[in-house]
Amino acid sequence: MSFSERGDLPTRDVFSAIADPTRRQMLDVLAQVDELPLYEMTAKFHMGRTGVSKHLAILKEAGLVEDRKVGRESRYHLNAARLHEVQEWVSFYERFWTQRIDRLKDLLEEDNT
């Protein structure tokens, strides 16, 4: 199992999991479907099944992807709730830059008067 012994905490940081562009593409693919079997996911990328499986394992360790077995096939789906941490981090910097730009506008307007 990819979660800690308590069973509720991911074992990999979300930011490190999404640092790779291929894994971000995999999340994009999974966001467009309810779930996707491994063989269909493999067909969407220029790598073998083992490579896709390794990327999915990293996403799974971060709690971004979950899987279920259907017969011998694994089917994967997105757990977008784990991206909330990323959204909060980005929101902080969005507010930071918005405040800085607003302050710069105020300063420029003061100089023009």
C-alpha positions in Angstrom: 0.0 0.0 0.0 1.3 3.5 -0.8 0.1 5.2 2.3 1.8 5.3 5.7 1.2 2.7 8.3 -1.8 4.7 9.6 -3.3 4.4 6.2 -4.3 8.1 5.7 -1.1 10.0 4.9 0.6 9.9 1.5 4.2 8.9 1.5 5.3 11.3 -1.2 5.1 15.1 -1.4 2.5 16.4 -3.9 4.9 19.0 -5.2 7.6 16.5 -6.0 5.0 14.3 -7.7 3.8 17.0 -10.0 7.3 18.3 -10.7 7.6 16.0 -13.7 5.8 17.1 -16.9 4.9 13.6 -17.8 3.1 13.1 -14.5 1.3 16.4 -14.9 0.1 15.2 -18.4 -1.1 12.0 -16.8 -3.1 14.0 -14.3 -4.6 16.0 -17.2 -5.6 12.8 -18.9 -7.2 11.3 -15.8 -9.0 14.6 -15.1 -10.9 14.0 -18.4 -12.2 10.5 -17.6 -13.8 8.7 -14.7 -11.1 6.1 -14.7 -8.6 4.6 -17.2 -7.1 1.2 -17.5 -3.3 1.0 -17.5 -3.2 -0.2 -21.2 -5.2 2.8 -22.3 -3.0 5.2 -20.3 0.1 3.6 -21.8 -1.3 4.1 -25.3 -1.4 7.9 -24.6 2.3 8.2 -23.8 5.6 7.5 -25.7 6.9 5.0 -23.3 6.3 1.4 -22.3 3.9 0.0 -19.7 6.7 -0.2 -17.1 7.5 3.6 -17.5 3.8 4.5 -17.2 3.4 2.3 -14.2 6.4 3.9 -12.5 4.9 7.4 -13.0 1.5 6.3 -11.8 3.1 4.7 -8.7 4.7 8.1 -7.8 1.3 9.8 -8.3 -0.3 7.1 -6.2 2.3 7.6 -3.4 1.4 11.3 -3.3 -2.3 10.4 -3.1 -3.1 12.1 -6.4 -4.1 8.9 -8.2 -6.0 5.9 -6.9 -6.4 2.5 -8.5 -8.7 -0.5 -8.4 -8.3 -3.9 -9.8 -10.8 -5.2 -12.4 -9.8 -8.8 -13.1 -6.1 -8.6 -13.9 -6.2 -5.0 -15.0 -5.6 -1.9 -12.9 -7.8 1.1 -13.5 -6.7 4.5 -12.4 -8.6 7.7 -11.4 -7.6 11.1 -10.2 -7.9 12.2 -6.6 -8.0 16.0 -7.3 -8.6 16.8 -3.6 -4.8 16.3 -3.1 -4.2 19.2 -5.5 -5.8 21.6 -2.9 -2.4 22.0 -1.2 -0.9 23.2 -4.5 -3.8 25.6 -5.1 -3.4 27.1 -1.7 0.3 27.7 -2.2 -0.2 29.3 -5.6 -3.1 31.4 -4.2 -0.7 32.9 -1.6 1.7 34.1 -4.4 -1.2 35.3 -6.6 -2.3 37.5 -3.7 1.3 38.5 -3.0 1.9 39.7 -6.6 -1.5 41.3 -6.9 -0.7 43.4 -3.8 2.7 44.4 -5.2 1.3 45.4 -8.6 -1.5 47.4 -6.9 1.1 49.2 -4.8 3.2 49.9 -7.9 0.2 51.4 -9.7 -0.4 53.6 -6.7 3.2 54.8 -6.7 3.1 55.5 -10.4 -0.1 57.4 -10.1 1.4 59.5 -7.2 4.4 60.3 -9.4 2.2 61.5 -12.2 0.3 64.0 -10.1 
